[in-house]
Amino acid sequence: MKKIYIIGLGPGNINSLTIGAIEKMKDGTKNYLRTKEHPTVDYLDRNDVTYESFDDIYCQSEKFEEVYETIVEKLVEHVNTYGEINYIVPGNPMVAEKTVKILLNREFLDIEMEIISGISFIEPMLELVKADPIDGLQILDGIGLEMEHLNINADTIITQVYSKYILSEVKLRLSEIYGDEYMVYFIKNAGMKDESKDLVPIFELDRNLEPDLLTSLYIPKMGKISEKEKFSFQDILEIMSVLRSENGCNWDKEQTHESMRGAMIEEAYEVADAIDNNDVDNLVEELGDVLLQVVFHSQIAKEAGDFNIYEVISSLGEKLIYRHPHVFSNKKLEKDTDMVYNWDVLKYEKRDLKTHSSILKDIKGLPSLLTSYKIQREAAKVGFDWETLEGPLDKISEELLEVKQAISEEENIEGEIGDLLFSVVNLSRLLKIDPEVALNKTINKFITRFDYMEKEASKMEKDLKELSLSQLDSLWDLAKKSE
């Protein structure tokens, strides 16, 4: 069987080379280096270890993914020619070495792989900053780093920060999570005689520091919760657990799903209000309050043995993937309207809703205006709808007359008012206006005008209660004109 020996060169100091690696590179097997840009290669040159490198491939492609794939293809060609080859990489073959990952993930029926290990750059970095990985350590690639990859509750090593451009991009991602002033280590040549570390604030990373191929960053995890300025989702779970614990807050410990029900509704409306007012700062706070409700209810359920936050998150993840087959299963959709239809069909299948009436009955727990809107929209899908705007407009007039008649006869007033409101919602739906949003905007408009009236009355040294209806009407007209 053909065989590729994958050999680690260590972090750069020849003292970190293993005896096994040295002997294998000297046994006459063809040696192939991913790159000559590594300090230990000088040892190979001085000891007459012959090799070929793949450095020329890096100049032939703009994307690293293509480079790695090409290297793997070349290795397969060479092992097919010679039967057995050595593939030599920096550090430890199993740490941050993408070509090795590609090789091991491929199914080569006639090619065997054997790892001859080497010390990675991780050990000397940990020694340099005097850190123990048992407290939590993550290793990330600086190329393509995203905010979601970072965990502030674990020490983090970021590799592949060999250029100013990459370092600048990494700085931006770190700033989004840790803030500009957070102190991190800029480390060069870890494990070598000339190794160095600089403790710098994040905002200085791409200023006066010069990165190279042996540069990495070390970001210490954030301290205790009580000392933090930034928090992770895990921190919020821990805080809620403490608040509900024996030594926590009496009020928090007393809460139940039922007692928190109203708060969930209230917080959702406050989010909507922040959106309506285009108040971004307030939106941040209100979304946090909604998240608190999710965490709070999940903690209550966890204590009761009903479910936990990970079941909530898993349920959401499963739903998102299930309802987006055009994204996760490569199912093609012709247009955006197909996406909405597909979402509804999948939702109904999951809930076993087989009749139109069962779909209408499933619309519940929403404010009445929104429930009316959704029910009418579902009914319209089977063709039960007005063809023109004249229909709902005439219906509103009809329902208004019936309200007047009910008032004069003093019976069924509530029912006729409900019919009138339902007709108004129908008109708003056909006009593609969300009745809930429209009414909220009118409420805010009323409050603004009322505030204006009160301020004008105050200028006259009057309370609104002291003014006549005609005077109030005049102030109302002034308020409208001031807008």
N, C-alpha and C positions, 0 to 999 in steps of 0.2 A: 504494500500500500504506500502511496506517496505521502510525504510528511513535510509540514512546515513547523520549524522550531521558532517560536516567538520569544525573543530575548530582550530583557530590559537592561538599559545602560546605566540606570540610576540617575540621580538628580544632577550630576555634573562633576563631582569629586571622584577621582579614580579609586579612592579608598572605599567608595560605596559600591564598586563593582563586585559582584559575587564570583567566587571561584568557578562555580558551574557555568556562569556566563562566559568567563574568559576561556575556559577549556573548550566550550562548544564553538566559540568563534574561531578558535585556532585549530579545529580538527580537520580542516580541509574542505568542509562543506561550503558551498557558495553562499557568501554573505550579501544581504541587501539591506541598506540603511534607508529608513524613511527620510532622514535628513542628515547631512554632515554638520548642520548648525547646532553642535552640541559639544561642550568642552571635553568630554571623554573620548571623542573621536581622535583627538591628538594622541591618546594612549595607543589606539589601534594603529595609527600611522607609525609611531615610534617602535612598535613591536611587529611590524611587517604583516599586520592582519589585512588581507586584501578584501575589497568590498566594492559594490556599486551602490550609488545613492539615487533616490528619486527626486532630487532637488529640481531637476529640469522640468518635471511635471508641474511644479508650482507656477512656473512661468507660462505654461500653456493654457491655463484656465483662470477665469476671474472668480469662480466660486469654489470654496473649499470642498463642498460636497462632491463636485466633479473630480477634484484632485484625489480625494480619498477613494472614490470608486475606480478611478484609473489605476491607482497604486494596487488595489486589490486585484484588478484584472491582470496587471503585470506579474504579480506574485503567482497567480494561478498559471499563467503562461510558463513562468520559470520552473515551477514545481513539476509541471507536465513534461518539461524538457529534461530536467535533471533528476527527478524522482524525490529529491530531498534538498531543502534549502533552509537557510537561517534568515529570519526577518528581524531586524534589530531596530528597536525604538527607544526614545528617551524615557527615563524614569521607570515606572512599573507598567508592564504591558496592559494591566487591567485597570489602570487609573487614567482617565481623561485621554484615552488613545482611541480615536474613532475608527481608524483603519482596522485595528484589532477587533473592535466591536462588530464591524461589518463582516470580517472574516469569520468570527465565531458564530454569527447569526445566520450565515449562509449554510445551506445544506449541500456539502460536498461529499458525495457518497464514497469517493475513492481518495480523499485527502484527509489525513489525520493532523490534528493540531496539538502541539505540546508547549506549555508555557514554562520558560526558564525565567524565574522572577527577578526583579530588581527593586531596589529601594525607590519609592516614589518621591516626589517633591513634598508630599504631605508631612512625612516624619520630620525632616529638617525644619519645615515651617513651624510645626507645633513646638519643636525644641526652641526655635528662635523667639517665639512669643510666649513661651512657657505655658502652654495650654494643654489640657487633657481632653481628648475627644469623647470621653465617656459622658461629659456634660452636654453633648449634642454638637454635631458637626455636619455641615452640608457643603458639597463641592459643586460649583457651578461654572459653566462656560461663559466667558465674557462676551463671546460672539452670539448675538441674538438674545441677550439677557432681557427678561421682562420682569416687571414689578411683581407679578404673581409668583415668580420663582422664589422670591426672598422670604426667609423666615427670621424674624427679629429675635426669636427665642432660641436660636442656635448660632454657634460660631459659624462663620461662612468663609470659605476660600473661593476666590474667583480667579480662574486661570484664563489663558489666552487674551491677556490685556497687553499685547506686545506693541501697540501703536497708540499714538496720541488720539487718533480718531476713535478707536475702540474704547480707550480710557474715558474719553469725553462722553460717549454713549452710556457707558457703565455708570459714570458719575450722575447723569441725569436720572437713571433708574434708582440709584441708591438714595438720591436726594428726595425722591417722591415718597420713600418709605421712612428713612432715618432722619431726614432733615439735613441742611447744608453743613451744620456745625459738628455733626457726629464724627468722632475720631476713628480712623481706620489705619491699618498698617499697609504701607507700600513696600513690598519685599522684592529684592533682586538677588539672584544667584543663591537661593537657599540651599544649604548643604555644601557650599564651596568655601574656599578660604576667604574669598572677598565678598561673602554674603553681607547684605545690608538690610536694615529695616528703618523706615521713617514713619513716625506716627503723625498723621496730618488730618485736618478736617476734610470732609468730602469735597467741599467746594474748591479745594486746592489741587485735586488729583490731576487735572489736565493743564496745570499752569507751569510750574518750574520743574516737574519731575520728568525724567526721560525713560520711558519703558523700553524693554527689549524682549527677546524670545524667552528669557528666564525670569520674567516679571510676573508676580501674582499679587493679589490683594487679600488681606485677612481682615474680616469685619467681626469684631467681638459682639457677642449677643448682648441685648439690652438687659439692664439690671432688674431688680425686684419690681413688682407691679406698682408698689407704693411710690417708687422713685421714677417711674417712666413718664415720658412726654408723648410717646407713641405707643399704640396698643395693637395687638393682633386679635383675630377672631378667637384664638385659643385663650388669650388674656380675658376677654369678655366672658367666656364660659367659666373660667376660674373665678372671676370676680363674682358672678352670679352664684356659683357654688358656695363661696364664702358667705355671701349675704344670706343665703338660705340655711347655713350651717348653725350648729348649736350656739356658736359665739358670734353669729351674724346679727342682722337687723331684725328687730321684732316685727316691724311692719311687713318686710319682705317674707318672713317666715310664715305669716298668717295668710298670705294670698293663695287663692285657688284659681282654677280656670274660669269659674263663674265670676269671681270678684274682679278679674282682669279683663273680662269680656268687653266692657264699655271702653276701657283704655285703648284696646286694639282698634276699635272703630274710630275713636277720637283721634288717635295718632295718624291713622290713614287719611282722615279728612284734613289734618294739619299739613300733611305732605302735599295733598292736592292744593291747599291754599298757597303754600310756598311756590308751587309750580305756576299757579294762576297769577301770582304777583311777581313772577320771574325773580324770586328772592333766592339766589344761589346759596348764600351763607346759611340762611334759615333752612333751606332744603337739606343741607348736610346734617344739621342738628335733628331735623324731623325724621329723616331716613334712619338716623341712629336710634331714635325713639321707637320706630317700627321694628328695627332689628332687636332692640331690647325686648319687645313683646314676644318675638319668636324665641329668643333665648330663655326668657322667663317661663313661658309655657312649656318649653322643652325640659327645663330643669324640674318643674313641678311634675311632669310626666315621668321623668327619669326616677325621681324619688318614689313615685307610686308604682314603678315597675311596668309602666305602660309602653313607653318608647323613649328614645333619646335623640339628641340633636343630629347624630349621624344617620339615623333612620329618616329624619326629616330631609336632610341634605341628599341622601341616597334616593329617596322618593322623587325629589325634584330632578336630580340628574337623570334618573330613568325616564321620567316624563319628557324632559327636553329632548333626549335622544330618540325616544319612541315617536314623538310628534314631529320630528325633523328628519324623516328618512331621506329627503332630498339632499341633506347635508352629510349624514352619517352612513347612509346606505347607498349613495350614488343613484338614487331614484330621481330621474329628471322631471321637472315641471315645466310646462309651456309658458306660464305667466304667473304673476304675483297672486292673482285671484285664485289660482289652483292651490297655492300655498295655504290660504285661509280655509278653503274648502277641505283640503287634506287634513288640516289641523282639527277641524270640527268632526270629520268622519272618524279619525283616530280617537278623539276624545269620547265620542258616543260609543264606539266599539269597546273601549276600556271600561266604560260605566254600564255596559249592556243596555243602552237606551235604543230600543228597536222601533218605537212608534213616535210620531210627531208629538202626541200628547205627553209621552214620558219625558221628552226633551223639554217641553214647556214646564212640566212639574219639577224638573231638575234645577230650574232657575230659581234660586232662593237665597235668602240671607243677605240680599242687597238692598240699598235704599229703594223706596217705591218708584221713584222716577226712573232709576236705572233698570229696575226689574221690568217696568212697563216697556221701556225702550227695547230690551233684549227679547221679551216675549213677542212684541210686534215684529221685530226683525226675523225671528224664527218663523212666525206665521207667514211672513212675506216670501219665504223660501219655497212654499208650496203654492204660491200664486195668490194667497189671500191678502191683497194689498190694493191700494188706490192706484189708478193709472195716471192721474194728474193731480196737481196741487188743489184743484177746485174741490175734489172730494173731501179731504180733511178740513179745508176751510169751511165748506158748507156744514160739515159735521160739527165743527166747533160752534157755529151759529145755532145749529139745532140744539146742541147740548146746553148752550147758554139760555135759550128759551125755556128748556125743561127745568133748569135751575130756578129761573124766575117763577115758573109755575109751581114748583115744589115749595118755594118760599111762601108764595101766596096761599097755598093750600096747607102749609105747615106739616108736610109729610115727605119722607124719603129725601130730605135735603142732602144728607151725607152721601147717599148713593149717586145723586145727580151731580154733586160736586166732583165725586170720583170719576164719573163718566166724562165730565168736562176736562179734567186734568189729563185723563187717558187720551182724549182727542188732541189736546195740545202737544202731548209727547209724540203722537203719531205724525203731526205736522213737522215737528222738529226733526224727527228721524228722516222723513222724506227730503228735508232741506239739508240733511247731513250735519245737523247740529246736535251735540250732546246736551240733552235737557238739564242734566245735573250741573254741567259746566256753565251753561247759560244762566241758570238760576243763581248759582254761586256768584257769578259776575254781577248780576243785578243786586244781590244782597250787599256785596262790597260797594257797589255804586250808591245804594241807598244809605249805607253807613257813612260814606264820604260826604254825601250831600247833607245828611243830618248833622254831621260834625261842623260843616260850614254854617248851617243855620244857627247852631248853638254858639259858635264864635261870634257871628254877627249880632245875635241877641245880647251877648256879653258886652259887645262894644256899646250897646244902648243901655247897658247896666240893667238888663232884664233877664229873667229866667224864662225858658221856653214855655213853662206852665202859665206864665203871666200874660202871654200873647193870645190874641184872638185867632180864630181859624183863618180869617182873611189875612192877618199879618203872617201867620205861619205859611200860608200859600205863597205870599209874596217872597218870603225868604227862600222857599223851595224853588221858585222861579229864578231867583238870583243865583242859587247854588247850581242850577242847571246851566245857566249862562256862563258861570265861572269855569266850567270844565273845558 
